[in-house]
Amino acid sequence: MNEIQTKDPEEAVEILLGKALDEAPYISEDEVFNEHNSLRRAWGSRQLFSGNSTEIKAIILSNLQELAEIKQFDVFVIKVIDKLLCAQVMAVFSTDTFTGVRVWHTEGKIYACGNSVFHG
């Protein structure tokens, strides 16, 4: 999947949990936990959320809506990162910074995490 851009938080979540996640590989829970541990160091990620599509959509949407309200917000960029086994949405800001949210899926659950302020 080529990266897709949108300014709409709801559209970003739909693409992330639809087209993007569909193209990401299914992985084991251990792989999810390993990937999240790397983000704990890199992004200061605190929590890893898991659930069904409806539950994860609600969590991600509320976070993206908050990010879209920041004055310097520019665009959401959604893509699949094959080598990291995930789909990701980034809120890109005019300050040349971004805030990312990553999602993975196992056979039974969807997992999501973000930086230190990402919340459920």
Residue pairs with C-beta under 8 A, 6 or more apart in sequence:
1 19
1 20
1 23
1 79
1 80
2 79
3 77
3 78
3 79
4 15
4 19
4 20
4 77
4 78
4 79
5 75
5 76
5 77
5 78
6 12
6 15
6 75
6 76
6 78
7 68
7 75
7 76
8 76
9 61
9 64
9 65
9 67
9 68
9 76
10 61
12 64
12 76
12 78
12 89
13 57
13 60
13 61
13 64
13 89
15 78
15 89
16 60
16 78
16 87
16 88
16 89
16 101
16 103
17 53
17 56
17 57
17 60
17 87
17 103
17 110
20 78
20 79
20 80
20 87
20 88
20 89
20 103
21 87
21 103
21 105
21 110
23 80
23 87
24 80
24 82
24 85
24 86
24 87
24 103
24 104
24 105
25 82
25 85
26 105
26 106
26 107
27 85
27 104
27 105
27 106
28 106
29 106
31 85
31 104
32 48
32 104
32 106
32 111
33 48
35 84
35 85
35 86
35 102
35 104
36 45
36 48
36 111
36 113
39 45
39 102
39 113
40 46
43 100
43 114
43 115
43 116
44 115
44 116
45 113
45 114
45 115
45 116
45 118
46 116
46 118
47 113
47 118
47 119
47 120
48 111
48 112
48 113
49 55
49 56
49 59
49 111
49 112
49 113
49 120
50 56
50 109
50 110
50 111
50 112
51 59
51 109
51 110
52 109
52 110
53 110
56 103
56 110
56 111
56 112
59 112
59 119
59 120
60 89
60 101
60 103
60 112
62 119
63 101
63 114
63 118
63 119
64 76
64 89
64 91
64 101
67 73
67 91
67 99
68 76
68 91
70 91
70 93
72 93
72 94
72 95
73 91
73 92
73 93
73 94
74 92
74 93
74 94
75 91
75 92
76 89
76 90
76 91
76 92
77 89
77 90
77 92
77 98
78 87
78 88
78 89
78 90
79 87
79 88
80 86
80 87
80 88
81 87
81 88
81 102
84 102
85 104
86 102
86 103
86 104
87 102
87 103
87 104
88 100
88 101
88 102
88 103
89 100
89 101
90 98
90 99
90 100
90 101
91 98
91 99
91 100
92 98
93 99
99 114
99 115
100 114
100 115
101 112
101 113
101 114
101 118
102 112
102 113
102 114
103 110
103 111
103 112
104 110
104 111
105 111
